[in-house]
Amino acid sequence: MVERFQDDGSWIGDFSDEVLVVCPRCSGMATLTAVKDKDGRTAEHRRVCTSCGSTHTFGQVADYSLWLVTECKGNTLMALNERHLDYMESYVKAELREGNRDGSAVYRNKTVASRLPAWIKSAKNRDDVLKCIKRLRERIG
Ligand SMILES: [Zn+2]
């Protein structure tokens, strides 16, 4: 059974509505969510920390450190959230990678899969990358 990966055209923006970051107060895991207005535009951002219970709402996204960052084979592997991890994992696991059926090169370049760095896509790094993804997953708890 060959695992297939269908590039569904997900763009990095699809994952950015909820981002796991380091809480500036307690260094625990906090969630940054985009609060949309009625037109679907991002009106403000809200940071909620499950460790210290602090919440903060603000307009512009301040400089936050991502929670899901790890060193992997001399490179930095990072993910915005668990869905992003799932996505990378399914990509790396897939033996057969299918291109986006949309066919537009410009569109294809915007997908998360096509934007993954070459070292993540490399077959020889596969097992290591999967281990790193597992390590990041443990940080979510
Ligand atoms: Zn906190």
Residues whose N, C-alpha, C, O or C-beta is under 5 A from the ligand:
A	BS01	ZN	C23 R25 C26 S27 G28 C49 S51 C52 G53
